[in-house]
């Protein structure tokens, strides 16, 4: 039987059931090709209606909220929309939007054709089975934070887990089928649609415990866990994925599985850093919680050098200061070196008193003060402290540091809905370039640290150069290093003292909307500068790995970069649990077997 038989048969059998007709139409499509609207295999109206009934009406077509802007870019509705695009909570509440609006020259945020707004695992099972039967492109979205556009695709079926946001704490959790094999542990179970702001509010503010997660309050829990995950205090608590005790996931065969170290251990391991949207649709994760420290604090300030020579001296001294005083479980976050000979300090701490933290920075202040002709103190480095259980309490923060947060001011917004003021700049933005690399601890040795400082100077003359110390585990406790070794992440993270990030973003922009179109020439210039700046440091660390969630869309050697020697094991898990490649994301495990848009299998 050839393809023409199926085409004629599908047209000539009006009396067969709608389900059989749909299968015949799907069979008419070329092998290993997903269908789009208008293709012979695209589901009929009856088929979509049947899916809608199966998910209790939680299926609907999606239209772009930008349609009104394309028709009338000067209208009030369009202006209001672009204002709302700077509120990440607003973006997260709309299945047609993504937290990043695109990457110039790579992808643009485009809504799926249909969405199942799942409220329970049964909805997810129904959507997965429907997509597999009809050969649809599937997109999975919880928080929607993906610089690479992995949570959107045109002509697809979106499985949106936003409403699955339940948070349940446990005093003594034992994974399924692990009784007698695993000791009970304090934990929290979180629906895959939850974001870290609401989890921290429940666990930290309400439960007086700590759970390792992301820094941005609107980042999705499940997505961050599957990509690895870092918080501000990773030097003490390790990676977020290493805290995973159990996950509930719907795999490509439509089976709802509970996976842990005792059940489907290879799939469980793959979910710890192997990439979101790759192995199935995660519906719940259970993470171990820790004792909450008494205090979280910050050291903030900025210094400008008055000459290039003074800037080089400042950077060399600062890197030794970091090595000797900050590369330990107490400190995290970042230093940013800027082209204007400026150093911005944005460090957070835990496990110290405010006085102890302040004493740590006294030698830095003394060094700067000793050379007033070389250094201008733009903002003195000061230390701040807050009771740890209030770090995610918006009402408390509004009283003590109102400038630090922005609340979701829409009517009816829950009290946990705020975001850090420093994160507003990236809400809805488009990426012009993004590079990252794990810098090995060997660069901090005395015989190499001057070369490291010189490379930072060279990079900072080109573009803002940030060292995220909490995104490298060198200096963390041995127990956290051991836990990280049992994840799918590139093992280079274990010896890295920091993650280098050099990136560029512009305000929300979309092709075809007058007054809001991307500046392609400027994006090209920025991308070239970002590449040149990154090259200054990669020359010292050739072959350095990169963090999956914060990396280059155009990374050529992505398998090695993101997973190193772990990739073959991940590929084996992919073949076992998703042999036909139902789940596809850009630069995901097995994605090289598909066309760049994920619609046509290669070979």
C-alpha positions in Angstrom: 0.0 0.0 0.0 1.5 3.3 -1.0 0.8 6.9 0.0 -1.7 7.5 -2.9 -3.9 4.6 -1.6 -4.2 6.3 1.8 -5.0 9.7 0.3 -7.7 8.2 -1.9 -8.9 6.0 1.0 -9.2 8.9 3.4 -11.3 10.8 0.9 -13.5 7.9 -0.1 -14.6 6.5 3.3 -17.0 9.1 4.6 -18.9 6.4 6.6 -15.9 5.3 8.8 -15.5 6.7 12.3 -13.9 10.2 12.7 -11.0 8.5 14.6 -10.3 6.1 11.7 -10.4 9.0 9.2 -7.9 11.0 11.3 -5.5 8.0 11.3 -5.8 7.6 7.6 -5.1 11.3 7.0 -2.1 11.0 9.3 -0.8 8.0 7.4 -0.9 10.1 4.2 1.9 12.3 5.5 5.5 11.6 4.6 7.2 9.3 7.1 9.0 11.1 10.0 7.3 14.4 9.4 5.1 16.2 11.8 1.9 17.8 10.5 1.0 21.5 10.3 -2.4 23.2 9.9 -3.6 22.4 6.4 -1.6 19.2 6.0 -3.6 16.1 5.2 -2.9 14.6 8.7 -3.9 17.7 10.7 -6.6 16.8 13.1 -10.2 17.5 12.1 -12.5 19.8 14.0 -14.2 16.7 15.4 -10.9 15.4 16.6 -10.0 18.6 18.4 -13.5 18.7 19.9 -13.0 15.2 21.2 -9.8 16.2 22.8 -11.5 19.2 24.3 -14.1 17.0 26.0 -11.4 14.7 27.3 -9.6 17.5 29.0 -12.9 19.0 30.4 -12.8 22.0 28.1 -9.3 23.1 28.9 -8.4 23.1 25.2 -8.4 26.3 23.1 -7.0 27.9 20.0 -4.3 30.5 20.5 -4.0 33.8 18.9 -1.1 36.3 19.2 -1.8 39.2 21.6 0.3 41.2 19.2 -2.3 41.0 16.4 -3.9 44.3 17.5 -0.4 46.0 17.4 0.2 44.9 13.9 -3.1 46.4 12.9 -2.8 49.6 15.0 0.7 50.1 16.5 -0.2 53.5 17.9 -3.4 52.3 19.6 -3.8 52.4 23.4 -4.2 48.7 23.6 -0.8 48.2 21.9 0.9 50.7 24.2 -0.6 48.9 27.2 0.6 45.5 26.0 4.2 46.7 25.7 3.9 48.1 29.2 2.7 44.8 30.4 5.6 43.0 28.7 7.8 44.4 31.4 5.8 42.5 34.0 7.0 38.8 34.0 3.9 37.7 35.9 1.7 39.1 33.2 3.8 37.3 30.6 3.6 34.0 32.5 -0.2 34.2 32.7 -0.6 34.2 28.9 0.0 30.9 27.1 0.7 32.9 23.9 3.7 34.8 25.4 7.2 33.8 26.5 9.4 35.5 29.1 11.9 36.3 26.3 10.4 37.7 23.2 13.0 36.2 20.9 16.7 36.1 19.8 17.5 38.3 16.9 18.6 36.1 14.0 17.5 32.9 15.8 13.8 32.8 16.8 10.8 34.9 17.6 8.0 34.2 20.1 5.1 32.8 18.2 2.1 31.1 19.8 1.2 27.5 19.3 -1.9 26.6 17.3 -3.7 25.0 20.2 -3.1 24.8 24.0 -4.1 22.3 26.6 -4.1 24.3 29.9 -3.5 21.3 32.0 -4.8 21.1 35.6 -3.9 17.6 36.4 -1.8 14.7 35.0 -4.8 13.2 33.2 -4.9 16.3 31.0 -1.3 15.9 30.2 -1.7 12.2 29.3 -4.6 13.1 27.0 -2.5 15.8 25.2 0.5 13.6 24.8 -1.5 10.7 23.4 -3.3 13.1 21.0 0.0 14.6 19.8 1.6 11.2 19.3 -1.5 9.8 17.4 -1.7 12.8 15.1 2.0 13.4 14.8 1.9 16.9 16.2 4.8 19.1 17.2 4.6 19.4 21.0 5.7 22.3 23.2 5.8 22.2 27.0 5.7 25.3 29.1 5.5 26.1 32.8 7.3 29.3 33.6 8.3 30.1 30.0 11.8 31.3 30.8 13.9 30.1 27.9 16.4 32.3 26.1 16.5 29.7 23.3 12.7 29.6 22.6 12.2 26.0 23.7 8.8 26.8 25.2 7.2 28.0 22.0 6.7 26.9 18.4 4.3 27.8 15.6 1.9 25.2 14.4 2.3 23.1 17.6 0.2 21.8 20.5 1.2 23.5 23.7 1.0 21.6 26.9 0.8 24.4 29.5 1.2 23.4 33.1 0.8 26.9 34.7 -2.3 25.9 36.7 -0.5 22.8 38.2 1.2 24.9 40.9 0.4 23.0 44.1 3.0 23.1 46.9 3.0 20.5 49.7 5.6 20.2 52.4 6.7 16.9 54.0 8.4 16.3 57.3 9.8 12.9 56.4 9.5 12.1 52.7 10.3 8.6 51.3 10.2 8.2 47.5 7.8 5.6 46.1 9.2 2.0 46.4 12.2 3.2 48.3 11.1 2.3 51.9 14.0 0.8 53.7 16.4 1.9 50.9 16.3 5.7 51.4 16.2 7.6 54.7 13.1 9.8 55.2 14.0 13.5 54.6 12.2 16.9 54.9 11.0 17.8 51.4 8.5 19.7 49.3 6.4 18.5 46.4 5.8 21.1 43.7 3.5 21.1 40.7 5.3 21.7 37.5 3.5 24.9 36.8 4.8 26.6 40.0 7.4 29.3 39.9 10.1 29.9 42.5 8.6 33.0 44.0 5.5 31.1 45.2 7.6 28.1 46.4 10.0 30.3 48.4 7.1 32.1 49.9 5.5 28.8 51.0 8.7 27.0 52.1 10.8 29.9 53.4 8.3 32.5 54.7 5.6 30.0 55.6 7.5 26.9 56.4 10.8 28.2 57.8 12.8 25.9 55.5 15.1 26.4 52.5 14.8 24.8 49.1 17.4 25.3 46.5 16.1 27.0 43.4 16.5 29.9 41.0 17.1 33.5 41.7 14.3 35.0 39.6 10.9 34.7 41.3 9.1 34.0 38.0 11.3 31.1 36.8 9.5 27.8 36.5 10.4 25.1 39.1 10.3 22.1 36.8 12.2 23.7 33.9 15.0 24.9 36.2 15.4 21.5 37.8 15.6 19.7 34.4 18.3 22.1 33.2 20.4 21.9 36.4 19.5 25.0 38.3 21.4 27.5 40.4 20.3 29.8 43.2 22.2 32.6 44.9 23.6 30.2 47.5 24.7 27.2 45.4 28.2 27.3 46.8 26.5 26.0 50.0 23.5 24.1 48.8 24.7 22.8 45.5 22.7 22.6 42.3 18.9 22.5 42.3 18.7 19.3 40.3 20.8 17.5 42.9 18.1 18.0 45.4 15.5 16.1 43.3 14.1 13.1 45.3 11.3 12.2 42.9 9.5 13.3 39.8 6.2 12.5 38.2 6.4 12.5 34.4 4.2 11.6 31.4 6.5 10.0 28.8 5.9 9.7 25.1 3.9 6.5 25.4 1.3 8.3 27.5 2.3 6.6 30.6 2.3 8.5 33.9 5.5 7.4 35.8 6.8 8.2 39.2 10.6 8.1 38.9 13.3 8.2 41.6 16.4 6.4 42.5 14.5 3.1 43.0 12.1 3.3 40.0 13.2 4.2 36.4 16.6 5.4 37.8 18.0 6.2 34.4 15.1 8.5 33.5 15.3 10.0 37.0 19.0 10.7 36.5 18.3 12.2 33.0 15.8 14.7 34.5 18.6 16.0 36.8 20.1 18.4 34.2 19.3 16.6 31.0 17.1 19.4 29.7 13.4 20.3 30.0 10.9 19.3 27.4 13.1 16.4 26.2 12.2 13.2 28.0 8.5 13.9 28.7 6.2 16.3 30.5 7.1 16.6 34.2 3.9 17.1 36.3 5.4 17.2 39.8 8.8 17.3 41.5 9.8 16.6 45.1 12.9 18.3 46.4 14.7 18.0 49.7 14.5 21.0 51.9 17.2 22.3 54.3 17.4 24.2 57.5 16.9 27.9 56.9 19.7 30.1 58.1 19.0 33.0 60.4 20.1 35.7 58.0 20.5 36.3 54.3 22.6 39.3 53.3 24.2 41.3 50.5 27.3 43.3 49.8 26.6 46.0 47.2 28.7 48.8 45.7 30.6 50.1 42.7 34.0 51.5 42.0 35.4 53.2 38.9 39.1 53.3 38.0 40.4 56.6 36.6 42.7 54.9 34.1 43.2 51.7 32.3 46.2 50.8 34.3 44.3 51.4 37.6 41.5 49.3 36.3 43.9 46.4 35.6 45.3 46.7 39.1 41.8 46.8 40.6 40.7 43.7 38.8 43.9 41.7 39.7 43.5 42.7 43.3 39.8 41.8 43.3 40.3 38.4 41.9 42.8 37.6 44.6 40.4 39.0 47.2 37.7 36.7 45.8 40.0 33.6 45.9 41.1 34.2 49.4 37.9 35.5 51.1 34.8 34.8 49.0 35.3 31.4 47.3 33.5 29.5 50.0 30.0 28.3 51.0 29.1 31.7 52.5 29.2 33.8 49.3 27.4 33.8 45.9 26.2 36.0 43.1 28.4 38.2 41.0 30.9 40.8 40.1 30.4 42.7 36.9 33.3 44.4 35.1 32.3 47.1 32.7 33.8 48.9 29.7 33.9 52.3 31.6 36.5 50.9 34.0 33.8 50.2 36.4 33.4 47.3 38.9 30.0 46.5 40.2 29.7 44.4 43.4 26.5 42.4 43.8 27.3 39.6 46.2 24.9 37.7 48.6 25.9 35.8 51.7 24.5 33.3 54.2 25.8 31.6 57.3 27.5 34.8 58.5 26.5 37.7 60.7 26.2 41.1 59.1 29.3 42.2 61.1 31.3 39.3 59.9 30.3 39.9 56.3 31.2 43.6 56.7 34.6 42.7 58.1 35.2 40.5 55.1 34.9 43.5 52.8 37.0 45.9 54.9 40.2 45.0 53.1 38.5 45.8 49.7 37.5 49.2 51.0 40.9 49.8 52.4 42.6 49.0 49.1 40.3 51.4 47.2 40.7 54.2 49.7 44.5 53.9 49.7 44.6 55.2 46.1 42.1 58.1 45.8 43.7 59.2 42.6 43.2 55.9 40.9 39.7 54.9 42.2 36.4 56.7 42.4 33.9 55.2 44.8 30.6 55.5 43.0 28.7 53.6 45.7 30.5 52.5 48.8 30.4 48.7 49.4 27.9 48.2 52.1 26.5 45.1 53.7 22.8 44.5 54.4 21.0 41.8 56.2 17.5 40.4 56.5 15.9 37.6 58.5 16.1 34.7 56.1 12.4 33.8 56.3 11.6 37.3 55.0 13.7 37.2 51.8 10.6 36.3 49.7 8.0 38.1 51.8 6.8 41.0 49.6 5.0 42.8 52.4 8.1 42.9 54.6 10.4 43.9 51.7 7.9 46.6 50.7 8.6 48.2 54.1 12.3 47.8 54.5 13.6 48.0 50.8 10.8 49.1 48.5 13.2 50.0 45.8 14.4 46.4 45.6 11.1 44.8 44.4 8.3 45.4 41.9 5.0 43.8 42.8 2.5 42.4 40.4 0.0 45.3 40.8 -2.8 43.7 38.8 -6.1 43.3 40.7 -6.3 40.1 42.7 -2.6 39.3 42.4 -1.5 36.9 45.3 0.9 38.4 47.9 3.9 36.4 46.7 3.8 37.9 43.3 6.8 40.2 43.1 10.0 40.3 41.2 13.4 41.8 41.8 13.7 45.3 40.4 17.0 44.2 38.8 15.2 41.6 36.8 12.8 44.0 35.1 15.3 44.8 32.4 15.1 41.3 30.9 11.3 40.9 31.1 10.1 40.4 27.5 13.4 41.4 26.1 15.0 40.0 22.9 18.5 38.5 23.0 21.2 39.9 20.8 23.9 37.5 22.0 24.6 35.2 24.9 27.7 33.3 25.8 28.7 31.5 29.0 31.5 29.3 30.1 32.5 27.5 33.3 35.9 28.9 34.4 38.1 26.2 36.1 39.6 26.7 39.5 43.1 26.4 38.1 42.8 30.0 36.9 42.8 31.1 40.5 46.2 29.6 41.2 48.9 32.2 41.8 50.8 31.3 38.6 47.7 31.9 36.5 45.6 34.6 38.3 47.4 37.5 36.6 46.6 36.0 33.2 42.9 35.7 34.4 42.8 39.3 35.4 44.3 40.4 32.1 41.7 38.5 30.2 38.9 40.1 32.3 40.4 43.5 31.6 40.5 42.7 27.8 36.9 41.4 27.8 35.6 44.3 29.9 36.9 46.8 27.5 34.6 45.3 24.9 31.4 44.4 26.8 30.0 43.9 30.3 31.7 40.8 31.7 30.0 39.1 34.6 31.4 36.3 36.8 28.5 34.4 38.5 30.3 32.7 41.4 27.2 30.9 42.6 27.0 29.0 39.2 30.2 27.2 39.8 30.7 24.7 42.6 34.4 25.0 43.4 34.5 25.9 47.1 31.3 24.0 47.9 31.1 21.3 50.6 32.2 17.8 49.5 28.6 16.4 50.0 27.3 18.9 47.5 30.0 18.1 45.0 29.2 14.4 45.3 25.5 15.1 44.8 26.4 17.1 41.6 28.4 14.3 40.3 25.2 12.2 40.3 23.5 14.5 37.9 23.5 14.7 34.1 25.2 18.2 34.0 28.6 18.7 32.5 31.0 17.6 35.3 33.0 20.8 34.6 30.6 22.7 36.9 32.1 20.9 39.9 35.6 22.4 39.4 34.4 25.8 38.1 34.8 28.7 40.4 32.3 30.8 38.4 30.2 30.9 35.3 31.3 33.6 32.9 28.3 35.3 31.3 28.6 37.9 28.6 25.2 38.8 27.0 23.2 41.5 25.4 19.4 42.2 25.3 17.1 44.8 23.9 13.6 45.8 24.9 10.7 43.8 23.5 10.7 44.0 19.7 8.7 42.2 17.0 9.1 42.2 13.2 6.1 43.9 11.5 5.1 46.2 14.4 6.0 49.8 13.6 7.9 51.5 16.4 8.7 48.1 18.0 10.8 46.4 15.4 14.2 44.9 16.2 17.3 46.8 15.2 19.1 44.1 13.2 22.3 46.1 12.6 22.7 46.9 16.2 22.1 43.3 17.2 24.8 42.2 14.8 27.3 44.7 16.3 26.4 43.5 19.8 26.7 39.9 19.0 30.1 40.4 17.5 31.3 42.3 20.5 30.0 39.6 22.8 31.8 36.9 20.9 35.1 38.9 21.0 34.8 39.6 24.7 34.1 35.9 25.5 37.0 34.9 23.4 39.4 36.7 25.7 38.6 34.3 28.5 38.0 31.2 26.5 41.6 31.5 25.4 42.6 30.6 29.0 40.0 27.9 29.3 39.7 26.1 25.9 36.9 23.6 25.8 35.2 25.0 28.9 31.7 23.7 29.3 28.6 25.9 29.2 25.4 26.1 31.2 22.4 24.7 29.2 19.9 27.4 30.3 22.3 30.3 29.8 24.2 29.7 26.7 24.7 30.4 23.0 21.8 29.5 20.6 24.4 29.0 18.0 26.7 26.8 20.1 28.3 24.3 17.6 29.7 21.7 20.0 26.6 21.8 22.3 26.6 18.1 23.3 30.0 18.3 24.8 29.5 21.9 26.1 26.3 21.1 28.0 26.8 17.5 29.1 30.4 16.5 28.4 30.9 12.7 28.9 27.3 12.3 30.1 25.8 12.8 26.6 25.9 9.2 25.5 24.1 8.1 28.6 21.5 10.8 28.1 21.1 9.7 24.4 20.4 6.1 25.6 17.7 7.3 28.0 16.1 9.4 25.1 16.0 6.3 22.8 14.4 4.2 25.6 11.7 6.6 26.7 11.1 8.6 23.5 12.3 6.5 20.6 10.2 8.4 18.0 11.3 11.8 19.2 7.9 13.2 20.2 9.6 15.7 22.4 12.0 18.1 20.7 13.7 21.3 21.8 16.6 23.2 20.2 19.9 21.8 21.3 18.1 19.1 23.3 19.2 15.5 23.6 18.5 13.9 20.2 17.6 17.2 18.5 20.3 16.7 15.9 18.1 14.0 14.4 15.5 16.6 13.4 15.3 19.7 11.2 15.9 22.9 13.2 12.1 23.5 13.6 11.6 20.0 14.9 9.1 19.1 12.1 11.1 16.7 9.9 13.3 13.8 11.0 16.6 13.6 9.2 18.2 10.6 7.6 
